[in-house]
């Protein structure tokens, strides 16, 4: 179902977020959180099975990934069915940004030596170690993407919040088609103010017939409508 149709039917307040930037950043957040969370769950499962201690870095990254997915789910529901406040979303993304940066810093410090080496058999001596090296580098890459996309989403929240509270300027919401149509109608009326377009020949024909039925052909002839009625 179309988002704008849902908004009109449910009387949802229009959003001031720029649509492409808003959904693009959310998509990057969702993909990075899902991949980081999946890799963390995979590593933690095997570490637990082998009875190795689980590093705090893994716990932080898994937690922030799950929280990010939950926050994205909540905010998209608010965006589609009620109203997503930029101030509220700013609070969520601000908190998430802190933990993403914390997790990224811990991970970069832990993998500092691994990131400098190439993932090949000559360096790691076995295909299993090469696979782990690639997984670690993928983890680091998507953690970086998650951190940057969350910071960018936070910046977008701040910008949108400032735009909504500007005094003296009204900006039409980008996803409100009704507001855009109203703007176009107002522009057209200003160009042809005071002019009312004709309703067309069908409407005039109905007037002639009604006049004919009430007053007769003689009355129509007296006002100059006789020939037109007979032709029709």
Residue, then its C-alpha position, 0 to 999 in steps of 0.5 A: x500500500x502506498x505510504x502517502x495513501x496511508x497517511x491521508x487515510x489515517x490523518x497522519x501528520x506529514x514528515x519534514x524529512x527529505x525522503x531519499x536521504x531519510x530512507x537511504x541512511x536507514x537502509x545503510x543502518x539496517x544492513x550494517x546492523x544485521x551483518x554485524x549482529x549476525x557475525x557477532x552471534x556466530x563468533x559468540x556461539x562458537x566461543x561459548x561452545x569452546x568455553x572461551x571467554x566472550x570479549x566485551x567488544x563482541x557484547x557491545x557490538x551485538x547489543x548495539x546491533x540489536x538495539x539499532x534494528x529495534x529502533x529502526x522498526x519502532x521509528x518506521x512504524x511511527x513514520x508511517x502510522x503516526x508522526x516521527x518527531x525529529x527530536x525523538x529520533x535525534x535522541x535515539x540516533x544520538x544514543x546509538x551513535x555513542x555505542x557505535x563509536x565505542x564498539x568501533x573503537x574497541x574493535x579497531x584496537x583489538x584488530x589493529x594487527x589483523x587489519x594490517x595483514x592480508x588474508x592469504x595462506x602465506x600469512x595465516x598458514x591455513x584456510x580456516x585462519x584465512x576465513x576468520x581474517x576475512x570475517x574480521x575485516x568484514x566485521x570492521x568494515x560494516x561496523x564502520x558503515x554502521x557508525x558513519x550512517x548513524x552519525x549521518x542520521x543524527x545530523x539529518x535529525x538535527x537539520x530536520x528539527x531546526x527546519x521545523x522550528x524555524x520562525x516566519x517560514x513555512x516549508x511544505x513537507x516533502x512527502x505531503x502530496x496534498x500540500x503540494x497540490x494545494x500549492x499548485x492550485x494557489x499558484x494557478x488561482x493567483x494568475x487567473x484571479x477573478x476568472x471562472x472557467x465555463x462549465x461547457x456545452x453540456x451544462x448549457x444544454x441542461x439549462x436550455x431544456x429546463x427552461x423549455x420544459x418550464x416556459x415553453x418554446x415561445x419563451x425560448x424563442x423570445x430570449x434567442x434560444x429557439x434555434x439552438x434547442x431545435x437543433x439539439 
